[in-house]
């Protein structure tokens, strides 16, 4: 699932293809749970509108339109937001991939999973939103209207402090890994970066949140922010479906210290990395370095 770094990489790279451009036509697939605003209403509301800015809220993207409307986008588990002409095997179905020659990498053609396609008045590059599993979301917000998904978000993970985490963890018996994943406290942290941040902080994911001291919380927030920023710098993690808007893979997956490295030696002490399940999420840690 795209987390804060992948969404921020998407924002930075897709913004030049959105901001300052006027939407001429909106193409959609049939109505489904992908559309929080029905396709017909979405097309009526977007066509003719200029995109003024593109912001990120946690794992959400919010486009500011010229008349006070906003377009909310969420990549879900497998969403891909990119420009036409992008080339990546991750944009093709498994069947299409299997039919390619080893060195062949054709450009993308809209398919049944391309649920939103924006054409612009300047006749330049189109922008497409593809989502095989349809857990992504799109909603057009009228002026002054909000969405509960945005309203319940806590402070952004890149802006949080150790004091924010310490205050939110008081009296909480839940495992600290689970608390990090609660978007209402700190927004943007997902499974990969929770595991990586806990490792850098030397904190075991199963430790009760209420048992973290103020210095623990400061160290943990610093560790999480360190891996988030490094992932942004390297283009995010392309472990499964994520591809940047220009078709490039991220590279942070090559720097992971514990996530999805079960049984491999810890990079600090060589103890085998252990995997457990917390809140139905695979969780990875070093039993020696993390206490």
LOSEDREN-638213 format. One record per residue (C-alpha): residue number from 1; residue in one letter; x, y, z. Coordinates in nm, 3 decimals, decimal comma, always signed. Each point is the difference from the previous one (the first is absolute). Example, Ala and Ser with C-alpha at 12.3 -4.5 7.8 and 13.67 -1.06 7.14 Angstrom:
<recs>
+------+------+---------+---------+---------+
| resi | resn |      c1 |      c2 |      c3 |
+------+------+---------+---------+---------+
|    1 |    a |  +1,230 |  -0,450 |  +0,780 |
|    2 |    s |  +0,137 |  +0,344 |  -0,066 |
+------+------+---------+---------+---------+
</recs>
This chain:
<recs>
+------+------+---------+---------+---------+
| resi | resn |      c1 |      c2 |      c3 |
+------+------+---------+---------+---------+
|    1 |    x |  +0,000 |  +0,000 |  +0,000 |
|    2 |    x |  +0,140 |  +0,345 |  -0,087 |
|    3 |    x |  +0,101 |  +0,181 |  +0,318 |
|    4 |    x |  +0,104 |  +0,359 |  +0,060 |
|    5 |    x |  +0,324 |  -0,014 |  -0,206 |
|    6 |    x |  -0,167 |  -0,155 |  -0,303 |
|    7 |    x |  -0,286 |  +0,251 |  +0,013 |
|    8 |    x |  +0,243 |  +0,291 |  +0,042 |
|    9 |    x |  +0,211 |  -0,123 |  -0,293 |
|   10 |    x |  -0,320 |  -0,024 |  -0,204 |
|   11 |    x |  -0,101 |  +0,353 |  +0,101 |
|   12 |    x |  +0,334 |  +0,152 |  -0,091 |
|   13 |    x |  +0,023 |  -0,172 |  -0,337 |
|   14 |    x |  -0,363 |  +0,029 |  -0,112 |
|   15 |    x |  -0,051 |  +0,361 |  +0,114 |
|   16 |    x |  +0,171 |  +0,152 |  -0,310 |
|   17 |    x |  -0,247 |  -0,195 |  -0,214 |
|   18 |    x |  -0,303 |  +0,127 |  +0,193 |
|   19 |    x |  +0,057 |  +0,342 |  +0,149 |
|   20 |    x |  -0,092 |  +0,290 |  -0,227 |
|   21 |    x |  -0,183 |  -0,219 |  -0,251 |
|   22 |    x |  -0,371 |  +0,000 |  -0,084 |
|   23 |    x |  -0,185 |  -0,332 |  -0,019 |
|   24 |    x |  -0,174 |  -0,042 |  -0,335 |
|   25 |    x |  -0,146 |  -0,347 |  +0,037 |
|   26 |    x |  -0,034 |  -0,270 |  +0,263 |
|   27 |    x |  -0,003 |  -0,368 |  -0,099 |
|   28 |    x |  -0,107 |  -0,262 |  +0,255 |
|   29 |    x |  -0,093 |  -0,364 |  +0,033 |
|   30 |    x |  -0,344 |  -0,103 |  +0,124 |
|   31 |    x |  -0,115 |  +0,102 |  +0,346 |
|   32 |    x |  +0,159 |  -0,205 |  +0,280 |
|   33 |    x |  +0,125 |  +0,036 |  +0,356 |
|   34 |    x |  +0,307 |  +0,174 |  -0,146 |
|   35 |    x |  -0,218 |  +0,307 |  -0,062 |
|   36 |    x |  -0,114 |  +0,183 |  +0,313 |
|   37 |    x |  -0,145 |  +0,251 |  -0,246 |
|   38 |    x |  -0,193 |  -0,180 |  -0,278 |
|   39 |    x |  +0,177 |  +0,013 |  -0,337 |
|   40 |    x |  -0,260 |  +0,219 |  -0,173 |
|   41 |    x |  +0,002 |  +0,256 |  +0,282 |
|   42 |    x |  +0,380 |  -0,012 |  +0,011 |
|   43 |    x |  +0,024 |  +0,078 |  -0,371 |
|   44 |    x |  -0,250 |  +0,287 |  +0,025 |
|   45 |    x |  +0,183 |  +0,148 |  +0,297 |
|   46 |    x |  +0,351 |  -0,025 |  -0,143 |
|   47 |    x |  -0,033 |  +0,089 |  -0,366 |
|   48 |    x |  +0,100 |  +0,360 |  -0,062 |
|   49 |    x |  +0,168 |  +0,037 |  +0,340 |
|   50 |    x |  +0,358 |  +0,114 |  +0,047 |
|   51 |    x |  +0,224 |  -0,176 |  +0,251 |
|   52 |    x |  +0,168 |  +0,261 |  +0,220 |
|   53 |    x |  +0,202 |  -0,211 |  +0,244 |
|   54 |    x |  +0,066 |  -0,358 |  +0,107 |
|   55 |    x |  +0,047 |  -0,076 |  +0,369 |
|   56 |    x |  +0,060 |  -0,311 |  +0,207 |
|   57 |    x |  -0,188 |  -0,083 |  +0,320 |
|   58 |    x |  +0,149 |  -0,314 |  +0,155 |
|   59 |    x |  -0,049 |  -0,262 |  -0,271 |
|   60 |    x |  -0,257 |  +0,213 |  -0,191 |
|   61 |    x |  +0,047 |  +0,240 |  -0,289 |
|   62 |    x |  -0,224 |  +0,305 |  -0,021 |
|   63 |    x |  -0,016 |  +0,211 |  -0,316 |
|   64 |    x |  -0,119 |  +0,359 |  +0,048 |
|   65 |    x |  -0,224 |  +0,110 |  -0,286 |
|   66 |    x |  -0,052 |  +0,354 |  -0,121 |
|   67 |    x |  -0,354 |  +0,044 |  +0,132 |
|   68 |    x |  +0,057 |  -0,125 |  +0,354 |
|   69 |    x |  -0,073 |  -0,364 |  -0,073 |
|   70 |    x |  +0,250 |  -0,268 |  +0,096 |
|   71 |    x |  +0,074 |  -0,338 |  -0,149 |
|   72 |    x |  +0,099 |  -0,264 |  +0,259 |
|   73 |    x |  +0,202 |  -0,298 |  -0,120 |
|   74 |    x |  +0,116 |  -0,305 |  +0,193 |
|   75 |    x |  +0,221 |  -0,265 |  -0,158 |
|   76 |    x |  -0,137 |  -0,278 |  +0,220 |
|   77 |    x |  +0,201 |  -0,322 |  -0,013 |
|   78 |    x |  +0,096 |  -0,016 |  -0,366 |
|   79 |    x |  -0,085 |  +0,338 |  -0,154 |
|   80 |    x |  +0,229 |  +0,152 |  -0,261 |
|   81 |    x |  -0,017 |  +0,367 |  -0,105 |
|   82 |    x |  +0,211 |  +0,076 |  -0,305 |
|   83 |    x |  +0,035 |  +0,182 |  -0,332 |
|   84 |    x |  -0,087 |  -0,156 |  -0,331 |
|   85 |    x |  +0,315 |  -0,120 |  -0,168 |
|   86 |    x |  +0,143 |  -0,138 |  +0,325 |
|   87 |    x |  +0,174 |  -0,333 |  -0,050 |
|   88 |    x |  +0,016 |  -0,261 |  +0,274 |
|   89 |    x |  -0,070 |  -0,370 |  +0,025 |
|   90 |    x |  -0,188 |  +0,081 |  +0,321 |
|   91 |    x |  -0,266 |  +0,172 |  -0,212 |
|   92 |    x |  -0,072 |  -0,322 |  -0,192 |
|   93 |    x |  -0,207 |  -0,301 |  +0,097 |
|   94 |    x |  +0,176 |  -0,327 |  +0,076 |
|   95 |    x |  -0,131 |  -0,139 |  -0,331 |
|   96 |    x |  +0,140 |  +0,294 |  -0,195 |
|   97 |    x |  +0,335 |  -0,028 |  +0,175 |
|   98 |    x |  +0,026 |  -0,369 |  -0,082 |
|   99 |    x |  -0,046 |  +0,067 |  -0,372 |
|  100 |    x |  +0,287 |  +0,249 |  -0,024 |
|  101 |    x |  +0,347 |  -0,070 |  -0,129 |
|  102 |    x |  +0,271 |  +0,035 |  +0,271 |
|  103 |    x |  +0,108 |  +0,345 |  -0,119 |
|  104 |    x |  -0,343 |  +0,128 |  -0,101 |
|  105 |    x |  -0,174 |  +0,270 |  +0,206 |
|  106 |    x |  -0,288 |  +0,157 |  -0,191 |
|  107 |    x |  -0,180 |  +0,320 |  +0,096 |
|  108 |    x |  -0,319 |  -0,026 |  +0,202 |
|  109 |    x |  -0,342 |  -0,016 |  -0,166 |
|  110 |    x |  -0,308 |  +0,070 |  +0,219 |
|  111 |    x |  -0,161 |  -0,325 |  +0,113 |
|  112 |    x |  -0,299 |  -0,115 |  +0,204 |
|  113 |    x |  +0,182 |  +0,098 |  +0,320 |
|  114 |    x |  +0,055 |  +0,361 |  -0,113 |
|  115 |    x |  -0,288 |  +0,149 |  +0,195 |
|  116 |    x |  +0,078 |  +0,369 |  -0,051 |
|  117 |    x |  +0,164 |  +0,176 |  -0,295 |
|  118 |    x |  +0,031 |  +0,378 |  -0,023 |
|  119 |    x |  +0,040 |  +0,174 |  -0,335 |
|  120 |    x |  +0,108 |  +0,365 |  +0,003 |
|  121 |    x |  -0,089 |  +0,302 |  -0,209 |
|  122 |    x |  +0,361 |  +0,053 |  -0,107 |
|  123 |    x |  +0,001 |  -0,343 |  -0,170 |
|  124 |    x |  +0,310 |  -0,096 |  +0,199 |
|  125 |    x |  +0,066 |  -0,316 |  +0,199 |
|  126 |    x |  -0,299 |  -0,169 |  +0,158 |
|  127 |    x |  -0,002 |  -0,116 |  +0,363 |
|  128 |    x |  -0,133 |  -0,346 |  +0,088 |
|  129 |    x |  -0,104 |  -0,170 |  +0,323 |
|  130 |    x |  +0,018 |  -0,379 |  -0,023 |
|  131 |    x |  -0,092 |  -0,237 |  +0,281 |
|  132 |    x |  -0,030 |  -0,374 |  -0,051 |
|  133 |    x |  -0,153 |  -0,070 |  +0,342 |
|  134 |    x |  -0,221 |  +0,314 |  +0,010 |
|  135 |    x |  +0,080 |  +0,083 |  +0,363 |
|  136 |    x |  +0,107 |  +0,345 |  -0,116 |
|  137 |    x |  -0,246 |  +0,286 |  +0,032 |
|  138 |    x |  -0,094 |  +0,317 |  -0,185 |
|  139 |    x |  -0,242 |  +0,264 |  +0,128 |
|  140 |    x |  -0,089 |  +0,350 |  -0,114 |
|  141 |    x |  -0,052 |  +0,233 |  +0,297 |
|  142 |    x |  -0,215 |  +0,309 |  -0,041 |
|  143 |    x |  +0,118 |  +0,337 |  +0,142 |
|  144 |    x |  -0,001 |  -0,022 |  +0,380 |
|  145 |    x |  -0,066 |  -0,375 |  -0,004 |
|  146 |    x |  +0,234 |  -0,243 |  +0,169 |
|  147 |    x |  +0,031 |  -0,376 |  +0,029 |
|  148 |    x |  +0,019 |  -0,206 |  +0,321 |
|  149 |    x |  +0,307 |  -0,177 |  -0,136 |
|  150 |    x |  +0,186 |  +0,331 |  +0,001 |
|  151 |    x |  -0,161 |  +0,135 |  +0,316 |
|  152 |    x |  +0,119 |  -0,286 |  +0,219 |
|  153 |    x |  +0,364 |  +0,017 |  -0,108 |
|  154 |    x |  +0,251 |  +0,091 |  +0,268 |
|  155 |    x |  +0,313 |  +0,206 |  -0,039 |
|  156 |    x |  +0,208 |  -0,081 |  -0,307 |
|  157 |    x |  +0,282 |  -0,243 |  +0,072 |
|  158 |    x |  +0,261 |  +0,240 |  -0,139 |
|  159 |    x |  -0,121 |  +0,274 |  +0,236 |
|  160 |    x |  -0,054 |  -0,209 |  +0,315 |
|  161 |    x |  +0,218 |  +0,031 |  +0,309 |
|  162 |    x |  +0,096 |  -0,239 |  +0,275 |
|  163 |    x |  -0,232 |  +0,195 |  +0,228 |
|  164 |    x |  -0,293 |  -0,070 |  -0,236 |
|  165 |    x |  +0,066 |  -0,373 |  +0,019 |
|  166 |    x |  +0,061 |  +0,006 |  +0,374 |
|  167 |    x |  -0,328 |  +0,181 |  +0,066 |
|  168 |    x |  -0,192 |  -0,237 |  -0,228 |
|  169 |    x |  +0,148 |  -0,311 |  +0,157 |
|  170 |    x |  -0,082 |  +0,074 |  +0,364 |
|  171 |    x |  -0,220 |  -0,267 |  +0,153 |
|  172 |    x |  -0,003 |  -0,202 |  -0,323 |
|  173 |    x |  +0,051 |  -0,375 |  +0,048 |
|  174 |    x |  +0,015 |  -0,062 |  -0,376 |
|  175 |    x |  +0,332 |  -0,106 |  -0,153 |
|  176 |    x |  +0,200 |  +0,298 |  -0,121 |
|  177 |    x |  +0,007 |  -0,139 |  -0,357 |
|  178 |    x |  -0,380 |  +0,000 |  -0,004 |
|  179 |    x |  -0,013 |  +0,355 |  +0,134 |
|  180 |    x |  +0,234 |  +0,122 |  -0,273 |
|  181 |    x |  -0,244 |  -0,132 |  -0,259 |
|  182 |    x |  -0,293 |  +0,198 |  +0,144 |
|  183 |    x |  -0,040 |  +0,286 |  -0,246 |
|  184 |    x |  -0,203 |  +0,203 |  +0,250 |
|  185 |    x |  +0,313 |  +0,052 |  +0,211 |
|  186 |    x |  +0,276 |  +0,039 |  -0,259 |
|  187 |    x |  -0,096 |  -0,010 |  -0,367 |
|  188 |    x |  +0,199 |  -0,168 |  -0,274 |
|  189 |    x |  +0,185 |  -0,286 |  +0,173 |
|  190 |    x |  -0,067 |  -0,347 |  -0,137 |
|  191 |    x |  +0,135 |  -0,347 |  +0,055 |
|  192 |    x |  +0,337 |  +0,034 |  -0,172 |
|  193 |    x |  +0,108 |  +0,323 |  +0,165 |
|  194 |    x |  -0,135 |  -0,091 |  +0,344 |
|  195 |    x |  +0,224 |  -0,309 |  +0,001 |
|  196 |    x |  +0,298 |  +0,194 |  -0,132 |
|  197 |    x |  -0,044 |  +0,291 |  +0,243 |
|  198 |    x |  -0,036 |  -0,231 |  +0,301 |
|  199 |    x |  +0,322 |  -0,174 |  -0,100 |
|  200 |    x |  +0,193 |  +0,327 |  -0,021 |
|  201 |    x |  -0,137 |  +0,098 |  +0,341 |
|  202 |    x |  +0,088 |  -0,338 |  +0,155 |
|  203 |    x |  -0,358 |  -0,049 |  +0,118 |
|  204 |    x |  -0,175 |  -0,335 |  -0,025 |
|  205 |    x |  -0,334 |  +0,029 |  -0,186 |
|  206 |    x |  -0,186 |  -0,195 |  +0,269 |
|  207 |    x |  +0,090 |  +0,237 |  +0,283 |
|  208 |    x |  -0,310 |  +0,160 |  +0,157 |
|  209 |    x |  -0,032 |  +0,358 |  -0,119 |
|  210 |    x |  -0,054 |  +0,130 |  +0,352 |
|  211 |    x |  +0,341 |  -0,135 |  +0,104 |
|  212 |    x |  +0,191 |  +0,223 |  -0,240 |
|  213 |    x |  +0,180 |  +0,283 |  +0,174 |
|  214 |    x |  +0,025 |  +0,350 |  -0,139 |
|  215 |    x |  +0,356 |  -0,069 |  -0,131 |
|  216 |    x |  -0,129 |  -0,325 |  -0,157 |
|  217 |    x |  -0,270 |  +0,193 |  -0,185 |
|  218 |    x |  +0,245 |  +0,266 |  -0,118 |
|  219 |    x |  +0,236 |  -0,270 |  -0,129 |
|  220 |    x |  -0,283 |  -0,186 |  -0,171 |
|  221 |    x |  -0,142 |  +0,303 |  -0,179 |
|  222 |    x |  +0,351 |  +0,093 |  -0,114 |
|  223 |    x |  +0,052 |  -0,353 |  -0,132 |
|  224 |    x |  -0,331 |  -0,007 |  -0,185 |
|  225 |    x |  +0,064 |  +0,341 |  -0,156 |
|  226 |    x |  +0,348 |  -0,105 |  -0,101 |
|  227 |    x |  -0,127 |  -0,300 |  -0,197 |
|  228 |    x |  -0,290 |  +0,197 |  -0,148 |
|  229 |    x |  +0,230 |  +0,271 |  -0,132 |
|  230 |    x |  +0,250 |  -0,251 |  -0,130 |
|  231 |    x |  -0,277 |  -0,187 |  -0,181 |
|  232 |    x |  -0,124 |  +0,323 |  -0,159 |
|  233 |    x |  +0,355 |  +0,076 |  -0,115 |
|  234 |    x |  +0,031 |  -0,345 |  -0,160 |
|  235 |    x |  -0,341 |  +0,006 |  -0,168 |
|  236 |    x |  -0,198 |  -0,212 |  +0,247 |
|  237 |    x |  -0,028 |  -0,378 |  +0,030 |
|  238 |    x |  -0,097 |  -0,203 |  -0,307 |
|  239 |    x |  -0,054 |  -0,332 |  +0,175 |
|  240 |    x |  -0,323 |  -0,082 |  -0,181 |
|  241 |    x |  -0,209 |  +0,238 |  -0,212 |
|  242 |    x |  +0,144 |  +0,344 |  +0,067 |
|  243 |    x |  +0,140 |  +0,186 |  -0,297 |
|  244 |    x |  +0,069 |  +0,373 |  -0,015 |
|  245 |    x |  -0,195 |  +0,220 |  -0,245 |
|  246 |    x |  +0,285 |  -0,011 |  -0,250 |
|  247 |    x |  +0,018 |  -0,380 |  +0,005 |
|  248 |    x |  +0,308 |  -0,030 |  +0,222 |
|  249 |    x |  +0,027 |  -0,248 |  +0,286 |
|  250 |    x |  +0,091 |  +0,116 |  +0,346 |
|  251 |    x |  +0,326 |  -0,119 |  +0,155 |
|  252 |    x |  -0,058 |  +0,007 |  +0,377 |
|  253 |    x |  -0,091 |  -0,370 |  +0,003 |
|  254 |    x |  +0,369 |  -0,069 |  -0,057 |
|  255 |    x |  +0,085 |  +0,178 |  +0,327 |
|  256 |    x |  -0,248 |  -0,171 |  +0,233 |
|  257 |    x |  +0,162 |  -0,116 |  +0,321 |
|  258 |    x |  -0,273 |  -0,228 |  +0,139 |
|  259 |    x |  -0,324 |  +0,022 |  -0,197 |
|  260 |    x |  -0,067 |  -0,325 |  -0,193 |
|  261 |    x |  +0,349 |  -0,131 |  +0,087 |
|  262 |    x |  -0,112 |  -0,291 |  +0,217 |
|  263 |    x |  +0,289 |  -0,228 |  +0,090 |
|  264 |    x |  +0,265 |  +0,226 |  -0,150 |
|  265 |    x |  +0,277 |  +0,133 |  +0,227 |
|  266 |    x |  -0,059 |  +0,326 |  +0,180 |
|  267 |    x |  +0,222 |  +0,268 |  -0,161 |
|  268 |    x |  +0,123 |  +0,100 |  +0,346 |
|  269 |    x |  +0,049 |  -0,324 |  +0,193 |
|  270 |    x |  -0,061 |  -0,284 |  -0,251 |
|  271 |    x |  -0,284 |  -0,152 |  +0,208 |
|  272 |    x |  -0,266 |  -0,142 |  -0,237 |
|  273 |    x |  -0,288 |  +0,242 |  -0,057 |
|  274 |    x |  -0,321 |  -0,128 |  +0,154 |
|  275 |    x |  -0,354 |  +0,030 |  -0,138 |
|  276 |    x |  -0,321 |  +0,010 |  +0,205 |
|  277 |    x |  -0,353 |  +0,122 |  -0,071 |
|  278 |    x |  -0,140 |  +0,310 |  +0,173 |
|  279 |    x |  -0,343 |  +0,137 |  -0,087 |
|  280 |    x |  -0,006 |  -0,240 |  -0,297 |
|  281 |    x |  +0,319 |  +0,154 |  -0,138 |
|  282 |    x |  +0,327 |  -0,177 |  -0,051 |
|  283 |    x |  +0,248 |  +0,160 |  +0,239 |
|  284 |    x |  +0,378 |  -0,033 |  -0,020 |
|  285 |    x |  +0,263 |  +0,077 |  +0,266 |
|  286 |    x |  +0,333 |  -0,099 |  +0,146 |
|  287 |    x |  -0,047 |  -0,180 |  +0,333 |
|  288 |    x |  +0,345 |  +0,112 |  +0,114 |
|  289 |    x |  +0,017 |  +0,365 |  -0,105 |
|  290 |    x |  -0,361 |  +0,089 |  +0,081 |
|  291 |    x |  -0,119 |  -0,001 |  +0,359 |
+------+------+---------+---------+---------+
</recs>
